Amino acid sequence: MDIQFNAEKRDAKGTGASRRLRRDGRVPAIVYGADKDAIQVTLDHNEIYHLLRKEAFHASVLTMNIDGSKDTVVLRDTQWHPYKQQVLHLDFQRVKAGEKLHLKVPLHFVNDEDAPGVKLQNGLITHVMNELDVACLPKDLPEFIEVDLGAIEAGQSIHVSHLNLPKGVEAVLHGEDDPVVVSCVPPRGGVAAGEEGEEGEEGAAEE
């Protein structure tokens, strides 16, 4: 997905200048990296606000149009007003085509309703991770990583090593050898409600 947005260079700096920009419907931002000088820019608040509501904007290589020139960037940080739906500041990092980047990619969980651990054993799906830190070249960056829960049973977990990562993408682990991504927690007592009821009926029949 090619996501593009507009920016304008700004000369005025400091808290007062930023306040004036926000009153005018602009958002201050900074662009850095790729062995170039950092530059201060401003963005249209409405445009960037709606883009931030899209999941792909947070995990994609973006095209920033700055006064007629283009920079390839990724979003690194967003500052929001404490209680207003207002974007206060953004950080963008330039990317190089042949240089690996680290970025958090969302996980999309599918087929949980068909999982035997849920459908037959009354287990409960518990998400331990909702995004994964990956390293890859910009061209290989996925918008999301799919996690198929169709075969998980009660008491089982899916680890990072079980994920089907796209070609050229590797997981970046922080301390743990193979962290859990999602688990199917057995029902209380370890026996599915339906099975427990059947056992009870059989016992009563025998008596």
N, C-alpha and C positions, 0 to 999 in steps of 0.2 A: 504494500500500500504506500503510495506516494503522498505524504502529507506536507503541504507547503503553507507557510504563513508569512506575513509581512512584518518588517521591523524598520525603524529609523534610527540612525546614529544620534546620540545626544552629547552635548558638551557640558551642560549644567550638571553639577554633582552635589551631593550632600542631602541632608534630611529635608531642608526647606524646598529644594528643587524637586525631590521625589514627591513631597506632599502636593505641590502644584501640578505635577504630572497626573497624579491620581485624581485630583479634582477635575482635570480635563479629560478624564476617561482613558488615560494612558497608564501603562504598567512599566516601571523601570526593570531592566534586565541586564545581565552581563553575558558575554560570549568569550570563551577562552580556550586555549589548547592548540594542538597541532603546530607547535613551534611558532605561533604567531602571537602578537601582542593582544592582550585582552581589550575588548572594546565595550563601551556602555551603549545600550540601545533602549528604545521604548517600543512597546507593543500596544495595539488596540485592545482595551480590556474586554470588550464583548467577544471579539474574535478568539482571544486566547482562553477566555472563560469557557466557551463552548468546546474548544479543542481539548481542554483539560478534563472534560467530562467523558471523553472517549478513551477507552482503555488503551487503544493502539498508540495514542500520543505519548504515553509513558514508556513504551517499550518498542519504539521504532526509530529508525534513522530518519531525521526530519530535514526538510529544506527550508532554510530561513532566507527570505529575500530582503536584503539590506540595501535600500537606496539603489536598486537596480542590479546589484551583484548578489550572488548566491553563496551561502555557506551550508555545508552538510553538518548537522549537529545532532546531539541527543540531549534530552532533558535530564538535568542532574538534581535540581532542587526547586521546590516551590514553597513560597511563604504566603500564608493566608491570614486575613484579618481574624482576630480571636473569635468574633461572633457574627460578623457580616460575611455575606457571600462575595467577598472582594479579594482579588489576587493582589498581593503587595509587591512581590519581587520574584524573579525567576533566574536560575542559573542554567546556561547551556554550555556544553562542551563540544568543540569541533571534533570531527572524526576523520581519520585518514583511511583511504580505501584498503591499503595493505597492512594496517596496524590493528591488532586485536583490541576489542573493547570489552569492558565488564559492565553488565547491565542486569537488572532484575526483570525477569520475564514472568507474566502471570501464568498460572496453571489452570487449565480448564478440565474439570472432572466430568466424565461422561459415563452413562450406563449404570449409575449407582442404584437406580430403582430395580434393575434386573439382576443385581448381584445376589448370588445365593445366600450370602451372609445377611442380607437385608430381607430378601423376598421369602426365604424358607426358614431362616434361623433367628429372625427378629433382632438382628444385630443393628448397631447404630454406627453410621459413618462419622468419623471424627477427623477433621482436616487439621493436620499439624502445620503444614505449609500451604500458603496460597500463591507464592511466587518463588522462583528459583533464580539464584545468581548464576549467570552463565558467562563464558568467555568465548568470543568468536570474532571473525572478521565482519565488518559492517554488512557485507552482501549476504551473509549467512544468518543474520539476526532474525529469529522467528518472532511473530507477533504474540504467540502464546505456545505453550506446550500442553498437549493433550494427555490426560491421565485416565486410562480405561479401567473402570472399576467392575466391569462385567463378570469377572471370575473370582472376585475376592470373597472369602468366607469369614464367618465370625471367628475372631481371634487372630486373623491374619493382618499383616501390614504391607504396604508398598513402600519400598525404600527408593532413594535417589537412583541407585544402581539398576532398578527395575524400569526406569523411565526410558521411553523410546525417543532419544534426543535426535533432532535433525542432524544431517551430515554437516560436519564442521563446527558443531556446537558441543562444548564440554561444560559440565557442572563445576562451579567453584565452591568448594566445601570449606567451611570455617571451623576447624577443630575436630568435628566429628568425621569418622571414617565413612559412614553410610547412613545419614540421618533418615528418619521416618518421614514420609510425605503425608500419608493418610492411613488410618487404621479402621478396621471394622470391629467395634467393641461388642463382645458377647452380651446377651441380656443378663440381668441380675440373676445369679445362681448358676449361670453357665448353660442353662437349658432353655430352649425356645419355648415360649408360652404354649404353642400348639402341641409340642411334643410332651410337655409336662401334663397337659390336660389328658392326652391319650393314655399316658402311663397311669394317671390317677384312675381313669375309667377301667383300665385293665385290672388294676389292683382291686377295685371294688367288685368287679365281676368274679375274680378268683375267690374273694371272701364269700 
